[in-house]
Amino acid sequence: VSSMKHFDRTEEQDILNYVSDRKKHGHISIFGLSGTGKTELISSSIKLLHGGDLFSGYTVLHYDASQIPEDCNRDIFYNLLIYKLLQKTIPTEKNQTHVTEGNTFLTFLERAAYKEDIKNNAKKALIASLSLLPTVGTLIYKLLESDLENAAKDYQTNQYLFSEYLDYLSKTTGLIVFIDNMQNLPSEITNDFYELLRQVEDSLFLFTSYTLSKDAPVTRKLIDEHKL
């Protein structure tokens, strides 16, 4: 297992064939024990997809659910995903997220025909839910060029705006979403997120990985619970 990446694997090609055949929609979910190459398999597949002509312009959102806070709720989860897409991002070995300058969440807000109070409210929601997280902290204020600490309590959820944003990306660039370690998400958040993705109208490919506990079998029930 530790040397798996040194072997020629056919799984990446199988994934490319699956996605290419469907052109607009698909869900690939990898189940396995920790350390068996799930993340590497998906990451290398996305890298190959993004390097090809058909998917080179796609926006990629990669989030590792093992890093969510213990008291994560829907607002925090969606704002963490938005945070990943606030600014232009180039993929790295550990983070496959790719978004161009013209398609960041902030650019989407500025272009959209939302009232200014809705746009400001979206920024307040990001600040309110993420400013206390150690991995984000005060950086969120800098990214939003805001000092709204005292005003950050009065806000509404960003879930609706995020749904609109994903739909926009699916229609303009195409969208690849990769959620790693799905087993860390509460079932209500998973179900809610899947329902949001079902409403995306155009090009969307979802990749998920699920780390099994030791000796846990891969059952049809488990797969049914985690497929889009």
KAJO-V852342 format. One record per backbone hydrogen bond with DSSP energy under -1.0 kcal/mol. NH is the residue of the N-H (numbers start at 1). CO is the residue of the C=O. E is the energy in kcal/mol with one decimal. If there is no record, write none. Layout:
nh = <NH/NH>
co = <CO/CO>
e = <E/E>
This chain:
nh = <4/6/7/14/15/16/17/18/19/20/21/23/24/26/28/30/32/36/41/42/43/44/45/46/47/48/49/50/51/52/58/59/60/61/63/65/67/68/72/77/78/79/80/81/82/83/84/85/86/89/92/98/99/103/105/108/109/110/111/112/119/120/121/122/123/124/125/126/127/128/129/130/131/133/136/137/139/140/142/143/144/146/155/162/163/164/165/166/167/168/169/170/171/172/173/174/175/176/177/178/179/180/182/184/185/190/191/192/193/194/195/196/197/198/200/203/204/205/206/207/208/209/210/212/216/223/224/225>
co = <1/3/4/10/11/12/13/14/15/16/17/19/22/204/206/208/210/33/37/38/39/40/41/42/43/44/45/46/47/49/55/174/98/176/178/180/64/65/69/73/74/75/76/77/78/79/80/82/83/99/95/60/89/100/85/104/105/106/107/108/115/116/117/118/119/120/121/122/123/124/125/126/127/130/133/133/136/137/138/139/140/141/153/158/159/160/161/162/163/164/165/166/167/168/169/169/203/59/205/61/207/63/209/181/182/186/187/188/189/190/191/192/193/194/197/170/24/175/26/177/28/179/30/32/213/219/220/221>
e = <-1.7/-2.1/-2.0/-2.3/-2.5/-2.4/-2.6/-2.3/-2.7/-2.7/-2.0/-1.9/-3.3/-1.1/-2.6/-2.8/-1.9/-1.3/-2.4/-2.2/-3.0/-2.7/-1.8/-2.8/-2.4/-2.1/-2.7/-3.1/-1.3/-1.4/-1.5/-2.5/-2.5/-2.8/-2.7/-2.6/-1.8/-1.4/-1.6/-2.5/-2.8/-2.3/-2.3/-1.8/-2.3/-2.5/-1.3/-1.6/-1.2/-2.1/-3.5/-2.1/-1.6/-1.8/-3.0/-2.4/-2.3/-2.3/-2.2/-2.3/-1.9/-2.7/-2.0/-2.0/-1.6/-2.3/-2.3/-1.8/-2.4/-3.1/-2.0/-1.9/-2.2/-1.5/-1.4/-3.2/-1.7/-1.3/-1.3/-2.5/-1.7/-2.4/-1.1/-2.9/-2.2/-2.2/-2.4/-2.7/-2.0/-2.2/-2.5/-2.5/-1.4/-1.9/-2.0/-2.8/-1.7/-2.7/-2.9/-3.3/-2.4/-2.5/-3.2/-1.9/-1.9/-2.3/-2.8/-1.9/-2.8/-2.7/-2.0/-1.8/-2.3/-2.1/-1.4/-1.3/-3.1/-2.3/-2.7/-3.3/-2.4/-1.6/-2.8/-2.3/-2.3/-2.1/-2.8/-1.9>
